[in-house]
Amino acid sequence: MEQQSFEQIYADYKAAGEQQAIQENGETAPPSASGKEQIIAVRKNDDGDLIAFKTDAGRELDYITALQDAKAGKLAHVDVFHKYGRDILRSEPDGIKENNLDNLPSF
């Protein structure tokens, strides 16, 4: 099998997964889980690092507060994982690029 065939098969697989995620969620972004705020916008520093978050309730959270809220289960569709000796906030992997934290609008 040629290299191009591998690339095309993977691209088709990835596109199908994104479409399936959209169909399962009924829209481009998953609805907010009951009782949990959803991050709708982000602020980045000059290096492109995420430094603050805005929720659908209008709260603006610094990175540490967002980590604490995520660990406490107060934020929907985000995960906290430990890497490089620190906790890191990231979007839940759901196959939809548009709702990744890095792709959200700025505030």
C-alpha positions in Angstrom: 0.0 0.0 0.0 1.3 3.5 -0.9 2.0 6.2 1.7 -0.7 8.4 0.1 -3.2 5.6 0.7 -2.4 5.6 4.4 -2.7 9.3 4.6 -6.1 9.3 2.8 -7.5 6.5 4.9 -6.5 8.4 8.1 -8.0 11.7 6.8 -11.2 9.9 5.9 -11.3 8.3 9.4 -10.7 11.6 11.1 -13.3 13.5 9.1 -15.9 10.7 9.8 -15.2 11.0 13.5 -15.7 14.7 13.5 -19.0 14.4 11.7 -20.1 11.7 14.1 -19.2 13.9 17.1 -21.3 16.7 15.6 -24.2 14.4 15.0 -24.1 13.0 18.5 -23.9 16.5 20.1 -26.5 17.9 17.7 -24.4 21.1 17.1 -20.8 22.2 16.7 -20.2 22.5 20.4 -21.4 20.2 23.1 -24.2 21.6 25.3 -23.2 22.6 28.8 -23.5 19.8 31.3 -26.3 20.4 33.9 -25.1 22.8 36.6 -21.7 23.3 35.1 -20.3 26.3 33.4 -18.7 26.1 30.0 -15.7 28.0 28.8 -16.7 30.2 25.9 -13.6 32.4 25.4 -10.0 32.6 26.3 -7.2 35.1 26.8 -3.6 34.3 25.7 -0.3 36.0 26.5 2.2 37.2 23.9 3.6 33.6 23.6 0.2 32.2 22.8 -0.2 30.5 26.2 -3.7 30.4 27.7 -3.8 32.6 30.8 -7.5 33.3 31.5 -11.0 31.9 30.6 -14.5 33.3 30.3 -17.5 31.1 31.1 -21.0 31.1 29.8 -22.1 32.6 33.1 -19.9 35.7 32.4 -17.1 34.8 35.0 -13.5 35.6 34.0 -11.2 33.1 35.6 -7.4 33.2 35.9 -5.6 30.0 35.0 -5.3 28.8 38.7 -8.9 29.4 39.4 -10.0 27.6 36.2 -7.8 24.6 37.2 -9.4 24.5 40.7 -12.9 24.8 39.3 -12.2 22.0 36.7 -10.8 19.7 39.5 -13.9 20.4 41.6 -16.2 19.5 38.6 -17.6 23.0 38.1 -16.5 23.3 34.5 -18.0 21.3 31.7 -16.0 19.7 28.8 -12.5 20.2 30.2 -9.9 17.9 31.7 -7.0 18.5 34.1 -3.9 16.4 33.6 -0.5 16.4 35.1 2.5 16.9 32.8 5.8 18.7 33.0 5.5 18.8 36.8 2.3 20.8 36.8 -1.4 20.5 36.2 -2.6 21.5 32.8 -6.2 22.4 31.6 -7.3 21.1 28.3 -10.5 20.5 26.3 -12.1 17.1 26.5 -11.2 15.2 23.4 -14.5 15.0 21.6 -13.4 15.1 17.9 -14.6 18.7 17.4 -11.8 21.1 16.7 -14.0 24.2 17.0 -14.5 23.8 20.8 -10.9 23.2 21.7 -9.7 25.8 24.1 -7.0 27.1 21.7 -9.7 27.7 19.0 -12.2 29.6 21.2 -12.6 33.4 20.6 -10.6 35.9 22.7 -12.0 38.2 25.3 
